[in-house]
């Protein structure tokens, strides 16, 4: 029979969980120590991030101001275009009205001329019959 030695003792579940939690805490503390606020590289990165955020915020505000100005400018242009279109429509209506008046006057003159010519032919026909 082989001789048994004192050998390896298997850990219980609670012991394994405790060991894992302690290892996790130790790793977290090592990580915190390596990225502490007194680390100049971390501080520089943080400052760069905050500066970048400030620049983005300023640029966004500038874009919003420009957008508002563009909106005001576009509304003024649209108002001017509407006024110009209204004036053009009024001028076109006036021109059409004057053309219609002129056409009506020409039609009246033409009808009077045609009536005079018709009356002259009728009178000539009557004169020939007498």
C-alpha positions in Angstrom: 0.0 0.0 0.0 1.3 3.4 -0.9 2.0 5.9 1.8 -0.3 8.9 2.0 1.3 12.3 2.4 -0.2 15.4 3.8 -0.6 16.8 0.3 -3.0 19.2 -1.3 -6.1 20.5 0.5 -8.9 21.6 -1.7 -10.4 25.0 -0.9 -14.1 25.4 -0.2 -16.4 27.6 -2.3 -16.4 30.4 0.3 -12.6 30.4 0.5 -12.3 30.6 -3.3 -14.8 33.5 -3.5 -13.0 35.4 -0.8 -9.7 34.9 -2.6 -11.2 36.1 -5.9 -12.7 39.2 -4.2 -9.4 40.0 -2.6 -7.5 39.6 -5.9 -10.1 41.9 -7.6 -9.7 44.6 -4.9 -5.9 44.4 -5.2 -6.0 44.7 -9.0 -8.4 47.7 -8.7 -6.1 49.4 -6.3 -3.1 48.8 -8.5 -5.0 50.3 -11.4 -6.2 53.3 -9.4 -2.6 53.9 -8.2 -1.3 53.8 -11.7 -3.9 56.3 -13.0 -4.0 58.5 -10.0 -4.8 62.2 -10.4 -1.2 63.1 -9.5 0.0 61.3 -12.7 0.9 64.2 -15.1 0.0 62.1 -18.2 -3.5 61.5 -16.9 -3.9 65.1 -16.0 -2.7 66.2 -19.4 -5.2 63.9 -21.1 -8.0 65.1 -18.9 -7.1 68.7 -19.7 -7.0 68.0 -23.4 -10.4 66.3 -23.2 -12.0 69.2 -21.4 -10.4 71.7 -23.8 -11.7 69.7 -26.7 -15.2 69.6 -25.2 -15.0 73.4 -24.7 -14.0 73.9 -28.3 -16.8 71.7 -29.5 -19.3 73.5 -27.4 -18.1 76.9 -28.7 -18.2 75.7 -32.3 -21.7 74.3 -31.7 -22.9 77.7 -30.3 -21.3 79.5 -33.2 -23.1 77.2 -35.7 -26.4 77.8 -33.9 -25.9 81.6 -34.1 -25.0 81.4 -37.7 -28.0 79.2 -38.4 -30.3 81.7 -36.7 -28.7 84.6 -38.7 -29.2 82.6 -41.9 -32.8 81.9 -41.0 -33.4 85.6 -40.4 -31.6 86.5 -43.7 -33.6 83.9 -45.6 -36.9 85.1 -44.2 -36.0 88.7 -45.3 -35.1 87.4 -48.7 -38.3 85.4 -49.0 -40.3 88.5 -47.9 -38.5 90.6 -50.6 -39.1 87.9 -53.2 -42.8 87.8 -52.3 -43.0 91.6 -52.6 -41.2 91.5 -56.0 -43.5 88.7 -57.2 -46.6 90.7 -56.0 -45.3 93.8 -57.8 -44.6 91.7 -61.0 -48.1 90.2 -60.8 -49.7 93.6 -60.4 -47.6 95.0 -63.3 -48.6 92.0 -65.5 -52.3 92.5 -64.6 -52.1 96.2 -65.4 -50.4 95.5 -68.7 -53.0 92.8 -69.6 -55.8 95.2 -68.7 -54.3 98.0 -70.9 -53.8 95.5 -73.8 -57.4 94.4 -73.4 -58.6 98.0 -73.5 -56.5 98.7 -76.6 -57.8 95.5 -78.3 -61.4 96.5 -77.5 -60.8 99.9 -78.9 -59.3 98.4 -82.1 -62.2 96.0 -82.4 -64.7 98.8 -82.0 -62.8 100.9 -84.7 -62.7 97.8 -87.0 -66.4 97.1 -86.6 -67.2 100.8 -87.3 -65.0 100.7 -90.4 -66.6 97.4 -91.6 -70.1 98.9 -91.0 -69.1 102.0 -92.9 -67.9 99.8 -95.8 -71.0 97.7 -95.7 -73.2 100.7 -95.6 -71.3 102.2 -98.6 -71.8 99.0 -100.6 -75.5 99.0 -99.7 -75.9 102.6 -100.7 -74.0 102.0 -104.0 -76.3 99.0 -104.7 -79.4 101.2 -104.0 -78.0 104.0 -106.2 -77.5 101.5 -109.1 -81.0 100.3 -108.9 -82.5 103.8 -109.1 
